[in-house]
């Protein structure tokens, strides 16, 4: 898959959309958006730290859910 550039604003939009979907009770939409937000968060983490300082690969599964308080 080709790389894409993610901004903090992109992450914020995804996180807010996930929480909005969760608030209205659309669990499948909320979970899908939360997954995308967590992927964006992981990408931002990798972009902000030089590779020589990362001991391991950052996985989206390791990022906190945007649906948790």
N, C-alpha and C positions, 0 to 999 in steps of 0.2 A: 504494500500500500504506500502511495506517495506521502511524504511528510507534509504536515500543514502547520501553520503558525497559529497559536492560540494566544489570546490576550487575556488579561485579568477581567476585562469587561465582558469578553465572551463567556468566561467561567461564571461571572456574576449573573448574566442573563440565564444561563442554563440552571444555575442553582435556584434562582427565583422562580423560574418556570416549574421546576420540580416541586418546590414548596407549594406553589399555587395549585398544581394538579393534586397534590396530597390533601390540601385544604378542602377541595371540592369533592374529594372521595374517589378520584380516578387513579386507583392504585397502579394499574399497568402503565399508564402515562407517566406517573410520578417515578416509578422504578426505572423506566427507560431514560427519562431525563436525568435522574440521579446518576445513573451509570455514565452517561455522557459528561455530566459535570465532574464526576470523579476522574474520568479519563483526561479531561481538560486540566484538572488540578495536578494530576501526575505529570502531564506534559509541561505545565508551568514549573513544576519542581525541577524537572530535568533541565529546562531552559535556563533556570536561574543559578545553577551550580555547575561549574566546570567539571567535565567528565573525570579528570584526574582526582577529584575530591569525592566522588561517589564510590562507595564501597560495594554497592550492589545496584541492580536495576530497580528503578521505581515502578511499581505496578499499580494500576488503577484500583485493584482490590485492597491495597494498603491505605488508600486515601479514606478519610472519614466521610460518612454519608452526609449529604446535604439535607436529608430529611430528619436527622436527629437534632434535638434542641441544643 
